[in-house]
Amino acid sequence: MKPEKNPEQKPPTPTCAGTQPESADSTPTPTANAKATALLRTLSQAEARLALSPADIASLTPLAEPWLATGLTLATIRATLTAGLPTAIHSPKALIADRLQRKLPDRTPDPTPNHHQRLTECARCRDPLPRTSTSPNCAACTPPPSDPPDHQSQRPDFGPLHDRVNALRTLLSAGVPPVGLPL
């Protein structure tokens, strides 16, 4: 007796020896595949020595897809792949395949800022301080600056000398010549 075939059951797809058939989760999305293909096509526009055939592009597309998942722009990826090229390129496909594997960056971190940064608090009342504050206390808890010292009271007393200089100034301003005046 032959086993019945389920019309909805698809036969397994043939694969090359030693490879696993791709699961539904590992198949790339059409947009990622198209973007990776477009990226590889534009490499020859950025650098003429990196001209790739359609077959080369098809074989390199799976290597380019992880680059798109990093969140980098196409221009940044293109610049990374074309930076520092050797003077002689014998196989553009091999060079690009090597760079796609070797230079793949880690995923970029989420660009959202951390709004939960620790704020500094006043040492006395625990009110938040401005981020630029260097004082441990807020303005309300900071004591007012003490008055500057009274420099007038710290001057030495020049009593008689001061009186004599003032007298000379008065005479000079009146036009009396300083000759013969007692000092």
VMD Tcl script that builds the backbone (N, CA, C; Angstrom):
set m [mol new atoms 549]
animate dup $m
set s [atomselect $m all]
$s set {name element resname resid chain x y z} {
  {N N MET 1 A 0.830 -1.165 0.000}
  {CA C MET 1 A 0.000 0.000 0.000}
  {C C MET 1 A 0.886 1.243 0.000}
  {N N LYS 2 A 0.626 2.208 -0.883}
  {CA C LYS 2 A 1.390 3.431 -1.004}
  {C C LYS 2 A 0.912 4.448 0.019}
  {N N PRO 3 A 1.871 5.210 0.590}
  {CA C PRO 3 A 1.418 6.267 1.500}
  {C C PRO 3 A 0.725 7.373 0.715}
  {N N GLU 4 A -0.330 7.902 1.312}
  {CA C GLU 4 A -1.078 8.966 0.648}
  {C C GLU 4 A -0.290 10.260 0.706}
  {N N LYS 5 A -0.369 11.004 -0.374}
  {CA C LYS 5 A 0.297 12.301 -0.446}
  {C C LYS 5 A -0.679 13.385 -0.033}
  {N N ASN 6 A -0.209 14.231 0.814}
  {CA C ASN 6 A -1.007 15.375 1.221}
  {C C ASN 6 A -0.790 16.462 0.173}
  {N N PRO 7 A -1.833 16.943 -0.476}
  {CA C PRO 7 A -1.640 17.942 -1.524}
  {C C PRO 7 A -1.074 19.258 -0.988}
  {N N GLU 8 A -1.268 19.557 0.293}
  {CA C GLU 8 A -0.754 20.801 0.843}
  {C C GLU 8 A 0.709 20.675 1.279}
  {N N GLN 9 A 1.207 19.445 1.404}
  {CA C GLN 9 A 2.576 19.243 1.844}
  {C C GLN 9 A 3.513 19.387 0.649}
  {N N LYS 10 A 4.509 20.274 0.791}
  {CA C LYS 10 A 5.446 20.520 -0.298}
  {C C LYS 10 A 6.626 19.574 -0.154}
  {N N PRO 11 A 7.149 19.109 -1.270}
  {CA C PRO 11 A 8.318 18.240 -1.179}
  {C C PRO 11 A 9.525 19.051 -0.708}
  {N N PRO 12 A 10.479 18.407 -0.009}
  {CA C PRO 12 A 11.656 19.151 0.447}
  {C C PRO 12 A 12.455 19.655 -0.745}
  {N N THR 13 A 13.006 20.853 -0.571}
  {CA C THR 13 A 13.791 21.433 -1.657}
  {C C THR 13 A 15.166 20.786 -1.669}
  {N N PRO 14 A 15.671 20.456 -2.845}
  {CA C PRO 14 A 16.997 19.840 -2.905}
  {C C PRO 14 A 18.058 20.876 -2.541}
  {N N THR 15 A 19.085 20.440 -1.816}
  {CA C THR 15 A 20.176 21.326 -1.429}
  {C C THR 15 A 21.487 20.687 -1.850}
  {N N CYS 16 A 22.519 21.509 -1.813}
  {CA C CYS 16 A 23.844 20.994 -2.120}
  {C C CYS 16 A 24.285 20.088 -0.986}
  {N N ALA 17 A 25.184 19.190 -1.285}
  {CA C ALA 17 A 25.685 18.262 -0.276}
  {C C ALA 17 A 26.374 19.035 0.845}
  {N N GLY 18 A 26.057 18.685 2.088}
  {CA C GLY 18 A 26.703 19.307 3.231}
  {C C GLY 18 A 26.069 20.609 3.679}
  {N N THR 19 A 24.972 21.017 3.069}
  {CA C THR 19 A 24.329 22.257 3.497}
  {C C THR 19 A 22.958 21.942 4.047}
  {N N GLN 20 A 22.477 22.798 4.890}
  {CA C GLN 20 A 21.155 22.655 5.482}
  {C C GLN 20 A 20.174 23.490 4.674}
  {N N PRO 21 A 18.953 23.000 4.498}
  {CA C PRO 21 A 17.962 23.850 3.842}
  {C C PRO 21 A 17.658 25.040 4.737}
  {N N GLU 22 A 17.398 26.198 4.118}
  {CA C GLU 22 A 17.123 27.410 4.871}
  {C C GLU 22 A 15.745 27.331 5.491}
  {N N SER 23 A 15.649 27.763 6.737}
  {CA C SER 23 A 14.348 27.799 7.386}
  {C C SER 23 A 13.636 29.082 6.966}
  {N N ALA 24 A 12.375 29.156 7.292}
  {CA C ALA 24 A 11.596 30.339 6.913}
  {C C ALA 24 A 12.106 31.580 7.631}
  {N N ASP 25 A 12.684 31.403 8.832}
  {CA C ASP 25 A 13.172 32.547 9.589}
  {C C ASP 25 A 14.459 33.122 9.021}
  {N N SER 26 A 15.269 32.304 8.352}
  {CA C SER 26 A 16.562 32.785 7.884}
  {C C SER 26 A 16.520 33.387 6.486}
  {N N THR 27 A 15.371 33.331 5.829}
  {CA C THR 27 A 15.303 33.922 4.499}
  {C C THR 27 A 15.254 35.431 4.628}
  {N N PRO 28 A 16.048 36.135 3.835}
  {CA C PRO 28 A 16.068 37.595 3.949}
  {C C PRO 28 A 14.782 38.202 3.424}
  {N N THR 29 A 14.458 39.340 3.944}
  {CA C THR 29 A 13.282 40.040 3.452}
  {C C THR 29 A 13.608 40.626 2.082}
  {N N PRO 30 A 12.603 40.756 1.232}
  {CA C PRO 30 A 12.880 41.301 -0.101}
  {C C PRO 30 A 13.476 42.707 -0.057}
  {N N THR 31 A 13.081 43.518 0.904}
  {CA C THR 31 A 13.633 44.872 0.944}
  {C C THR 31 A 15.099 44.861 1.359}
  {N N ALA 32 A 15.475 43.995 2.313}
  {CA C ALA 32 A 16.876 43.905 2.720}
  {C C ALA 32 A 17.716 43.371 1.572}
  {N N ASN 33 A 17.168 42.402 0.862}
  {CA C ASN 33 A 17.865 41.832 -0.288}
  {C C ASN 33 A 18.047 42.880 -1.374}
  {N N ALA 34 A 17.005 43.674 -1.624}
  {CA C ALA 34 A 17.084 44.706 -2.661}
  {C C ALA 34 A 18.058 45.819 -2.250}
  {N N LYS 35 A 18.040 46.179 -0.969}
  {CA C LYS 35 A 18.963 47.219 -0.504}
  {C C LYS 35 A 20.411 46.740 -0.579}
  {N N ALA 36 A 20.637 45.476 -0.215}
  {CA C ALA 36 A 21.995 44.926 -0.281}
  {C C ALA 36 A 22.476 44.875 -1.726}
  {N N THR 37 A 21.597 44.500 -2.625}
  {CA C THR 37 A 21.951 44.462 -4.046}
  {C C THR 37 A 22.252 45.865 -4.558}
  {N N ALA 38 A 21.427 46.836 -4.163}
  {CA C ALA 38 A 21.661 48.216 -4.587}
  {C C ALA 38 A 22.978 48.743 -4.025}
  {N N LEU 39 A 23.291 48.392 -2.785}
  {CA C LEU 39 A 24.553 48.809 -2.185}
  {C C LEU 39 A 25.731 48.271 -2.986}
  {N N LEU 40 A 25.685 47.000 -3.327}
  {CA C LEU 40 A 26.790 46.388 -4.073}
  {C C LEU 40 A 26.916 46.992 -5.470}
  {N N ARG 41 A 25.792 47.358 -6.070}
  {CA C ARG 41 A 25.854 47.989 -7.394}
  {C C ARG 41 A 26.513 49.366 -7.333}
  {N N THR 42 A 26.278 50.091 -6.242}
  {CA C THR 42 A 26.818 51.447 -6.153}
  {C C THR 42 A 28.302 51.478 -5.792}
  {N N LEU 43 A 28.859 50.352 -5.389}
  {CA C LEU 43 A 30.288 50.331 -5.078}
  {C C LEU 43 A 31.129 50.688 -6.296}
  {N N SER 44 A 30.717 50.234 -7.476}
  {CA C SER 44 A 31.489 50.545 -8.677}
  {C C SER 44 A 31.346 52.021 -9.060}
  {N N GLN 45 A 30.266 52.657 -8.629}
  {CA C GLN 45 A 30.132 54.097 -8.873}
  {C C GLN 45 A 31.075 54.877 -7.974}
  {N N ALA 46 A 31.262 54.399 -6.744}
  {CA C ALA 46 A 32.173 55.063 -5.819}
  {C C ALA 46 A 33.626 54.795 -6.197}
  {N N GLU 47 A 33.910 53.598 -6.691}
  {CA C GLU 47 A 35.275 53.213 -7.077}
  {C C GLU 47 A 35.170 52.329 -8.313}
  {N N ALA 48 A 35.648 52.819 -9.439}
  {CA C ALA 48 A 35.505 52.107 -10.721}
  {C C ALA 48 A 36.211 50.755 -10.706}
  {N N ARG 49 A 37.240 50.601 -9.884}
  {CA C ARG 49 A 37.972 49.329 -9.851}
  {C C ARG 49 A 37.180 48.218 -9.172}
  {N N LEU 50 A 36.045 48.564 -8.553}
  {CA C LEU 50 A 35.223 47.566 -7.870}
  {C C LEU 50 A 34.008 47.157 -8.703}
  {N N ALA 51 A 34.151 47.122 -10.006}
  {CA C ALA 51 A 33.051 46.731 -10.886}
  {C C ALA 51 A 32.715 45.257 -10.655}
  {N N LEU 52 A 31.447 44.981 -10.347}
  {CA C LEU 52 A 30.984 43.627 -10.067}
  {C C LEU 52 A 29.963 43.201 -11.115}
  {N N SER 53 A 30.030 41.954 -11.521}
  {CA C SER 53 A 29.054 41.418 -12.468}
  {C C SER 53 A 27.767 41.102 -11.718}
  {N N PRO 54 A 26.654 40.920 -12.434}
  {CA C PRO 54 A 25.404 40.547 -11.757}
  {C C PRO 54 A 25.541 39.241 -10.961}
  {N N ALA 55 A 26.328 38.292 -11.464}
  {CA C ALA 55 A 26.541 37.043 -10.731}
  {C C ALA 55 A 27.334 37.295 -9.445}
  {N N ASP 56 A 28.331 38.195 -9.517}
  {CA C ASP 56 A 29.104 38.550 -8.319}
  {C C ASP 56 A 28.202 39.210 -7.279}
  {N N ILE 57 A 27.343 40.116 -7.741}
  {CA C ILE 57 A 26.431 40.815 -6.838}
  {C C ILE 57 A 25.488 39.820 -6.163}
  {N N ALA 58 A 24.975 38.864 -6.936}
  {CA C ALA 58 A 24.064 37.855 -6.372}
  {C C ALA 58 A 24.760 37.006 -5.317}
  {N N SER 59 A 26.029 36.683 -5.532}
  {CA C SER 59 A 26.726 35.855 -4.554}
  {C C SER 59 A 27.167 36.658 -3.320}
  {N N LEU 60 A 27.355 37.961 -3.467}
  {CA C LEU 60 A 27.777 38.798 -2.335}
  {C C LEU 60 A 26.616 39.371 -1.530}
  {N N THR 61 A 25.411 39.319 -2.070}
  {CA C THR 61 A 24.251 39.903 -1.398}
  {C C THR 61 A 24.043 39.334 0.006}
  {N N PRO 62 A 24.141 38.013 0.240}
  {CA C PRO 62 A 23.964 37.519 1.615}
  {C C PRO 62 A 25.010 38.064 2.590}
  {N N LEU 63 A 26.199 38.394 2.102}
  {CA C LEU 63 A 27.222 38.960 2.973}
  {C C LEU 63 A 26.961 40.429 3.278}
  {N N ALA 64 A 26.249 41.110 2.393}
  {CA C ALA 64 A 25.970 42.535 2.584}
  {C C ALA 64 A 24.748 42.780 3.459}
  {N N GLU 65 A 23.859 41.811 3.564}
  {CA C GLU 65 A 22.626 42.011 4.331}
  {C C GLU 65 A 22.875 42.289 5.818}
  {N N PRO 66 A 23.824 41.625 6.489}
  {CA C PRO 66 A 24.048 41.964 7.902}
  {C C PRO 66 A 24.505 43.411 8.106}
  {N N TRP 67 A 25.131 44.000 7.122}
  {CA C TRP 67 A 25.561 45.402 7.231}
  {C C TRP 67 A 24.353 46.313 7.353}
  {N N LEU 68 A 23.277 45.992 6.666}
  {CA C LEU 68 A 22.078 46.831 6.711}
  {C C LEU 68 A 21.411 46.739 8.075}
  {N N ALA 69 A 21.594 45.618 8.776}
  {CA C ALA 69 A 20.992 45.452 10.100}
  {C C ALA 69 A 21.733 46.244 11.173}
  {N N THR 70 A 22.913 46.768 10.864}
  {CA C THR 70 A 23.670 47.529 11.854}
  {C C THR 70 A 23.095 48.920 12.068}
  {N N GLY 71 A 22.271 49.391 11.162}
  {CA C GLY 71 A 21.695 50.721 11.296}
  {C C GLY 71 A 22.516 51.811 10.635}
  {N N LEU 72 A 23.625 51.448 10.002}
  {CA C LEU 72 A 24.446 52.427 9.301}
  {C C LEU 72 A 23.777 52.843 8.007}
  {N N THR 73 A 24.057 54.035 7.541}
  {CA C THR 73 A 23.496 54.488 6.267}
  {C C THR 73 A 24.252 53.818 5.123}
  {N N LEU 74 A 23.629 53.806 3.961}
  {CA C LEU 74 A 24.286 53.204 2.792}
  {C C LEU 74 A 25.570 53.946 2.459}
  {N N ALA 75 A 25.574 55.255 2.618}
  {CA C ALA 75 A 26.780 56.038 2.330}
  {C C ALA 75 A 27.914 55.671 3.280}
  {N N THR 76 A 27.591 55.448 4.536}
  {CA C THR 76 A 28.615 55.071 5.510}
  {C C THR 76 A 29.165 53.680 5.207}
  {N N ILE 77 A 28.289 52.755 4.874}
  {CA C ILE 77 A 28.734 51.401 4.528}
  {C C ILE 77 A 29.617 51.444 3.288}
  {N N ARG 78 A 29.191 52.200 2.287}
  {CA C ARG 78 A 29.962 52.307 1.050}
  {C C ARG 78 A 31.343 52.909 1.330}
  {N N ALA 79 A 31.375 53.939 2.155}
  {CA C ALA 79 A 32.652 54.575 2.494}
  {C C ALA 79 A 33.561 53.611 3.260}
  {N N THR 80 A 32.990 52.809 4.145}
  {CA C THR 80 A 33.785 51.846 4.910}
  {C C THR 80 A 34.366 50.774 3.991}
  {N N LEU 81 A 33.579 50.313 3.044}
  {CA C LEU 81 A 34.043 49.247 2.152}
  {C C LEU 81 A 35.054 49.738 1.118}
  {N N THR 82 A 35.008 51.012 0.787}
  {CA C THR 82 A 35.914 51.521 -0.252}
  {C C THR 82 A 37.115 52.271 0.313}
  {N N ALA 83 A 37.184 52.434 1.620}
  {CA C ALA 83 A 38.300 53.173 2.224}
  {C C ALA 83 A 39.566 52.323 2.231}
  {N N GLY 84 A 40.679 52.934 1.868}
  {CA C GLY 84 A 41.976 52.269 1.951}
  {C C GLY 84 A 42.153 51.103 1.002}
  {N N LEU 85 A 41.679 51.244 -0.204}
  {CA C LEU 85 A 41.822 50.158 -1.179}
  {C C LEU 85 A 43.273 50.015 -1.632}
  {N N PRO 86 A 43.683 48.795 -1.954}
  {CA C PRO 86 A 45.043 48.624 -2.483}
  {C C PRO 86 A 45.147 49.237 -3.879}
  {N N THR 87 A 46.362 49.496 -4.320}
  {CA C THR 87 A 46.538 50.111 -5.637}
  {C C THR 87 A 46.139 49.163 -6.755}
  {N N ALA 88 A 46.434 47.894 -6.618}
  {CA C ALA 88 A 46.068 46.906 -7.645}
  {C C ALA 88 A 44.979 45.996 -7.088}
  {N N ILE 89 A 43.861 45.928 -7.799}
  {CA C ILE 89 A 42.762 45.035 -7.415}
  {C C ILE 89 A 42.625 43.990 -8.506}
  {N N HIS 90 A 42.939 42.747 -8.162}
  {CA C HIS 90 A 42.887 41.671 -9.158}
  {C C HIS 90 A 41.517 41.008 -9.199}
  {N N SER 91 A 40.830 40.938 -8.065}
  {CA C SER 91 A 39.511 40.328 -8.011}
  {C C SER 91 A 38.602 41.179 -7.131}
  {N N PRO 92 A 37.784 42.041 -7.745}
  {CA C PRO 92 A 36.875 42.879 -6.949}
  {C C PRO 92 A 35.932 42.044 -6.074}
  {N N LYS 93 A 35.467 40.921 -6.593}
  {CA C LYS 93 A 34.544 40.077 -5.836}
  {C C LYS 93 A 35.219 39.555 -4.575}
  {N N ALA 94 A 36.438 39.052 -4.680}
  {CA C ALA 94 A 37.143 38.515 -3.519}
  {C C ALA 94 A 37.455 39.620 -2.510}
  {N N LEU 95 A 37.831 40.789 -3.006}
  {CA C LEU 95 A 38.146 41.906 -2.115}
  {C C LEU 95 A 36.906 42.345 -1.343}
  {N N ILE 96 A 35.788 42.500 -2.032}
  {CA C ILE 96 A 34.552 42.929 -1.376}
  {C C ILE 96 A 34.060 41.845 -0.416}
  {N N ALA 97 A 34.160 40.570 -0.798}
  {CA C ALA 97 A 33.736 39.486 0.092}
  {C C ALA 97 A 34.561 39.511 1.378}
  {N N ASP 98 A 35.866 39.721 1.253}
  {CA C ASP 98 A 36.732 39.790 2.431}
  {C C ASP 98 A 36.350 40.961 3.316}
  {N N ARG 99 A 36.137 42.128 2.720}
  {CA C ARG 99 A 35.796 43.322 3.508}
  {C C ARG 99 A 34.410 43.211 4.136}
  {N N LEU 100 A 33.456 42.598 3.439}
  {CA C LEU 100 A 32.124 42.424 4.005}
  {C C LEU 100 A 32.166 41.535 5.244}
  {N N GLN 101 A 33.052 40.567 5.260}
  {CA C GLN 101 A 33.152 39.670 6.410}
  {C C GLN 101 A 34.040 40.254 7.509}
  {N N ARG 102 A 35.151 40.831 7.142}
  {CA C ARG 102 A 36.150 41.267 8.107}
  {C C ARG 102 A 35.797 42.595 8.777}
  {N N LYS 103 A 35.185 43.503 8.063}
  {CA C LYS 103 A 34.931 44.850 8.589}
  {C C LYS 103 A 33.516 45.049 9.129}
  {N N LEU 104 A 32.745 43.977 9.257}
  {CA C LEU 104 A 31.368 44.103 9.735}
  {C C LEU 104 A 31.382 44.640 11.156}
  {N N PRO 105 A 30.790 45.834 11.374}
  {CA C PRO 105 A 30.780 46.405 12.728}
  {C C PRO 105 A 29.704 45.761 13.588}
  {N N ASP 106 A 29.823 45.986 14.895}
  {CA C ASP 106 A 28.766 45.555 15.806}
  {C C ASP 106 A 27.540 46.408 15.536}
  {N N ARG 107 A 26.419 45.952 16.036}
  {CA C ARG 107 A 25.198 46.757 15.891}
  {C C ARG 107 A 25.402 48.091 16.583}
  {N N THR 108 A 24.885 49.148 15.979}
  {CA C THR 108 A 25.017 50.465 16.598}
  {C C THR 108 A 24.086 50.528 17.799}
  {N N PRO 109 A 24.512 51.190 18.869}
  {CA C PRO 109 A 23.645 51.290 20.042}
  {C C PRO 109 A 22.426 52.147 19.744}
  {N N ASP 110 A 21.397 51.943 20.552}
  {CA C ASP 110 A 20.166 52.704 20.393}
  {C C ASP 110 A 20.479 54.180 20.642}
  {N N PRO 111 A 20.151 55.067 19.687}
  {CA C PRO 111 A 20.533 56.467 19.837}
  {C C PRO 111 A 19.695 57.251 20.839}
  {N N THR 112 A 18.735 56.613 21.523}
  {CA C THR 112 A 17.926 57.360 22.483}
  {C C THR 112 A 18.782 57.711 23.689}
  {N N PRO 113 A 18.731 58.962 24.113}
  {CA C PRO 113 A 19.561 59.366 25.252}
  {C C PRO 113 A 19.039 58.774 26.550}
  {N N ASN 114 A 19.918 58.646 27.499}
  {CA C ASN 114 A 19.548 58.131 28.808}
  {C C ASN 114 A 19.043 59.289 29.660}
  {N N HIS 115 A 17.731 59.338 29.840}
  {CA C HIS 115 A 17.136 60.423 30.620}
  {C C HIS 115 A 17.163 60.118 32.113}
  {N N HIS 116 A 17.665 58.964 32.489}
  {CA C HIS 116 A 17.684 58.570 33.880}
  {C C HIS 116 A 19.069 58.751 34.482}
  {N N GLN 117 A 19.767 59.779 34.056}
  {CA C GLN 117 A 21.074 60.054 34.628}
  {C C GLN 117 A 20.887 60.553 36.051}
  {N N ARG 118 A 21.799 60.199 36.893}
  {CA C ARG 118 A 21.695 60.589 38.291}
  {C C ARG 118 A 21.924 62.089 38.430}
  {N N LEU 119 A 21.005 62.724 39.139}
  {CA C LEU 119 A 21.118 64.148 39.394}
  {C C LEU 119 A 21.826 64.343 40.731}
  {N N THR 120 A 22.571 65.421 40.827}
  {CA C THR 120 A 23.191 65.739 42.101}
  {C C THR 120 A 22.197 66.500 42.957}
  {N N GLU 121 A 22.304 66.296 44.266}
  {CA C GLU 121 A 21.377 66.916 45.189}
  {C C GLU 121 A 22.125 67.819 46.148}
  {N N CYS 122 A 21.381 68.767 46.702}
  {CA C CYS 122 A 21.930 69.660 47.717}
  {C C CYS 122 A 22.279 68.817 48.947}
  {N N ALA 123 A 23.414 69.089 49.523}
  {CA C ALA 123 A 23.866 68.328 50.681}
  {C C ALA 123 A 23.001 68.597 51.909}
  {N N ARG 124 A 22.312 69.718 51.945}
  {CA C ARG 124 A 21.504 70.053 53.125}
  {C C ARG 124 A 20.032 69.706 52.948}
  {N N CYS 125 A 19.417 70.204 51.875}
  {CA C CYS 125 A 17.964 70.041 51.737}
  {C C CYS 125 A 17.553 68.976 50.724}
  {N N ARG 126 A 18.498 68.412 49.997}
  {CA C ARG 126 A 18.264 67.347 49.010}
  {C C ARG 126 A 17.512 67.808 47.763}
  {N N ASP 127 A 17.419 69.096 47.510}
  {CA C ASP 127 A 16.833 69.586 46.269}
  {C C ASP 127 A 17.807 69.309 45.130}
  {N N PRO 128 A 17.300 69.070 43.906}
  {CA C PRO 128 A 18.224 68.825 42.784}
  {C C PRO 128 A 19.022 70.077 42.440}
  {N N LEU 129 A 20.259 69.846 42.081}
  {CA C LEU 129 A 21.144 70.947 41.681}
  {C C LEU 129 A 21.222 71.013 40.165}
  {N N PRO 130 A 21.504 72.170 39.590}
  {CA C PRO 130 A 21.723 72.253 38.137}
  {C C PRO 130 A 22.904 71.365 37.746}
  {N N ARG 131 A 22.874 70.840 36.521}
  {CA C ARG 131 A 23.946 69.941 36.053}
  {C C ARG 131 A 25.309 70.617 36.059}
  {N N THR 132 A 25.323 71.932 35.907}
  {CA C THR 132 A 26.596 72.655 35.832}
  {C C THR 132 A 27.087 73.130 37.187}
  {N N SER 133 A 26.348 72.823 38.253}
  {CA C SER 133 A 26.712 73.313 39.581}
  {C C SER 133 A 27.976 72.619 40.091}
  {N N THR 134 A 28.849 73.415 40.691}
  {CA C THR 134 A 30.050 72.860 41.300}
  {C C THR 134 A 29.961 72.921 42.818}
  {N N SER 135 A 28.958 73.603 43.328}
  {CA C SER 135 A 28.765 73.731 44.768}
  {C C SER 135 A 27.987 72.526 45.278}
  {N N PRO 136 A 28.264 72.068 46.502}
  {CA C PRO 136 A 27.489 70.949 47.040}
  {C C PRO 136 A 26.126 71.371 47.571}
  {N N ASN 137 A 25.874 72.694 47.642}
  {CA C ASN 137 A 24.612 73.201 48.185}
  {C C ASN 137 A 23.871 74.017 47.138}
  {N N CYS 138 A 22.546 74.061 47.291}
  {CA C CYS 138 A 21.733 74.888 46.397}
  {C C CYS 138 A 21.869 76.347 46.811}
  {N N ALA 139 A 21.287 77.243 46.035}
  {CA C ALA 139 A 21.402 78.676 46.317}
  {C C ALA 139 A 20.729 79.042 47.632}
  {N N ALA 140 A 19.629 78.357 47.974}
  {CA C ALA 140 A 18.922 78.674 49.216}
  {C C ALA 140 A 19.733 78.248 50.441}
  {N N CYS 141 A 20.511 77.172 50.320}
  {CA C CYS 141 A 21.277 76.674 51.464}
  {C C CYS 141 A 22.696 77.217 51.524}
  {N N THR 142 A 23.140 77.905 50.498}
  {CA C THR 142 A 24.487 78.460 50.504}
  {C C THR 142 A 24.491 79.727 51.340}
  {N N PRO 143 A 25.369 79.823 52.329}
  {CA C PRO 143 A 25.388 81.035 53.148}
  {C C PRO 143 A 25.836 82.227 52.321}
  {N N PRO 144 A 25.308 83.411 52.661}
  {CA C PRO 144 A 25.723 84.593 51.897}
  {C C PRO 144 A 27.200 84.867 52.152}
  {N N PRO 145 A 27.873 85.431 51.173}
  {CA C PRO 145 A 29.292 85.707 51.377}
  {C C PRO 145 A 29.462 86.741 52.483}
  {N N SER 146 A 30.500 86.562 53.271}
  {CA C SER 146 A 30.738 87.516 54.356}
  {C C SER 146 A 31.177 88.842 53.749}
  {N N ASP 147 A 30.919 89.920 54.499}
  {CA C ASP 147 A 31.296 91.250 54.018}
  {C C ASP 147 A 32.813 91.323 53.897}
  {N N PRO 148 A 33.298 92.025 52.895}
  {CA C PRO 148 A 34.747 92.162 52.783}
  {C C PRO 148 A 35.278 92.934 53.980}
  {N N PRO 149 A 36.481 92.695 54.383}
  {CA C PRO 149 A 37.026 93.392 55.552}
  {C C PRO 149 A 37.120 94.884 55.278}
  {N N ASP 150 A 36.926 95.651 56.325}
  {CA C ASP 150 A 36.988 97.100 56.222}
  {C C ASP 150 A 38.453 97.524 56.183}
  {N N HIS 151 A 38.903 97.901 55.011}
  {CA C HIS 151 A 40.311 98.248 54.840}
  {C C HIS 151 A 40.634 99.603 55.479}
  {N N GLN 152 A 39.615 100.439 55.657}
  {CA C GLN 152 A 39.862 101.753 56.268}
  {C C GLN 152 A 40.341 101.588 57.708}
  {N N SER 153 A 39.767 100.633 58.427}
  {CA C SER 153 A 40.144 100.478 59.831}
  {C C SER 153 A 41.505 99.812 59.992}
  {N N GLN 154 A 42.012 99.193 58.951}
  {CA C GLN 154 A 43.297 98.514 59.059}
  {C C GLN 154 A 44.476 99.392 58.647}
  {N N ARG 155 A 44.214 100.603 58.164}
  {CA C ARG 155 A 45.305 101.489 57.769}
  {C C ARG 155 A 46.012 102.042 59.003}
  {N N PRO 156 A 47.319 102.239 58.898}
  {CA C PRO 156 A 48.021 102.841 60.036}
  {C C PRO 156 A 47.650 104.327 60.173}
  {N N ASP 157 A 47.775 104.803 61.351}
  {CA C ASP 157 A 47.432 106.201 61.611}
  {C C ASP 157 A 48.650 107.067 61.301}
  {N N PHE 158 A 48.500 107.935 60.312}
  {CA C PHE 158 A 49.583 108.852 59.939}
  {C C PHE 158 A 49.288 110.250 60.478}
  {N N GLY 159 A 48.449 110.384 61.428}
  {CA C GLY 159 A 47.968 111.639 62.012}
  {C C GLY 159 A 48.733 112.899 61.658}
  {N N PRO 160 A 49.858 113.215 62.350}
  {CA C PRO 160 A 50.533 114.488 62.111}
  {C C PRO 160 A 51.105 114.592 60.712}
  {N N LEU 161 A 51.589 113.512 60.161}
  {CA C LEU 161 A 52.155 113.557 58.809}
  {C C LEU 161 A 51.052 113.884 57.799}
  {N N HIS 162 A 49.913 113.277 57.975}
  {CA C HIS 162 A 48.783 113.513 57.075}
  {C C HIS 162 A 48.361 114.983 57.129}
  {N N ASP 163 A 48.344 115.527 58.323}
  {CA C ASP 163 A 47.979 116.945 58.459}
  {C C ASP 163 A 48.989 117.847 57.761}
  {N N ARG 164 A 50.236 117.538 57.889}
  {CA C ARG 164 A 51.286 118.352 57.277}
  {C C ARG 164 A 51.195 118.295 55.746}
  {N N VAL 165 A 50.945 117.085 55.160}
  {CA C VAL 165 A 50.830 116.943 53.694}
  {C C VAL 165 A 49.632 117.730 53.199}
  {N N ASN 166 A 48.546 117.683 53.905}
  {CA C ASN 166 A 47.367 118.456 53.502}
  {C C ASN 166 A 47.649 119.956 53.528}
  {N N ALA 167 A 48.397 120.397 54.521}
  {CA C ALA 167 A 48.743 121.827 54.609}
  {C C ALA 167 A 49.606 122.233 53.422}
  {N N LEU 168 A 50.567 121.398 53.051}
  {CA C LEU 168 A 51.413 121.697 51.891}
  {C C LEU 168 A 50.588 121.729 50.609}
  {N N ARG 169 A 49.670 120.845 50.456}
  {CA C ARG 169 A 48.815 120.828 49.266}
  {C C ARG 169 A 48.007 122.110 49.187}
  {N N THR 170 A 47.521 122.539 50.289}
  {CA C THR 170 A 46.721 123.776 50.310}
  {C C THR 170 A 47.569 124.967 49.891}
  {N N LEU 171 A 48.794 125.030 50.400}
  {CA C LEU 171 A 49.675 126.134 50.026}
  {C C LEU 171 A 50.038 126.079 48.546}
  {N N LEU 172 A 50.328 124.896 48.052}
  {CA C LEU 172 A 50.703 124.752 46.638}
  {C C LEU 172 A 49.520 125.106 45.742}
  {N N SER 173 A 48.342 124.739 46.113}
  {CA C SER 173 A 47.184 125.063 45.288}
  {C C SER 173 A 46.893 126.577 45.345}
  {N N ALA 174 A 47.343 127.260 46.427}
  {CA C ALA 174 A 47.144 128.707 46.541}
  {C C ALA 174 A 48.229 129.463 45.778}
  {N N GLY 175 A 49.261 128.765 45.298}
  {CA C GLY 175 A 50.297 129.393 44.512}
  {C C GLY 175 A 51.521 129.778 45.299}
  {N N VAL 176 A 51.667 129.382 46.546}
  {CA C VAL 176 A 52.830 129.706 47.354}
  {C C VAL 176 A 53.943 128.731 46.966}
  {N N PRO 177 A 55.156 129.246 46.666}
  {CA C PRO 177 A 56.247 128.371 46.300}
  {C C PRO 177 A 56.706 127.550 47.505}
  {N N PRO 178 A 57.109 126.259 47.299}
  {CA C PRO 178 A 57.486 125.400 48.412}
  {C C PRO 178 A 58.867 125.717 48.975}
  {N N VAL 179 A 59.579 126.703 48.490}
  {CA C VAL 179 A 60.916 127.016 48.981}
  {C C VAL 179 A 60.817 127.642 50.357}
  {N N GLY 180 A 61.619 127.115 51.289}
  {CA C GLY 180 A 61.712 127.672 52.608}
  {C C GLY 180 A 60.618 127.204 53.545}
  {N N LEU 181 A 59.706 126.355 53.117}
  {CA C LEU 181 A 58.663 125.864 54.005}
  {C C LEU 181 A 59.213 124.724 54.870}
  {N N PRO 182 A 58.855 124.711 56.124}
  {CA C PRO 182 A 59.319 123.621 56.980}
  {C C PRO 182 A 58.640 122.313 56.614}
  {N N LEU 183 A 59.398 121.306 56.571}
  {CA C LEU 183 A 58.819 119.990 56.256}
  {C C LEU 183 A 58.670 119.218 57.467}
}
mol reanalyze $m
mol bondsrecalc $m
mol representation Tube
mol addrep $m
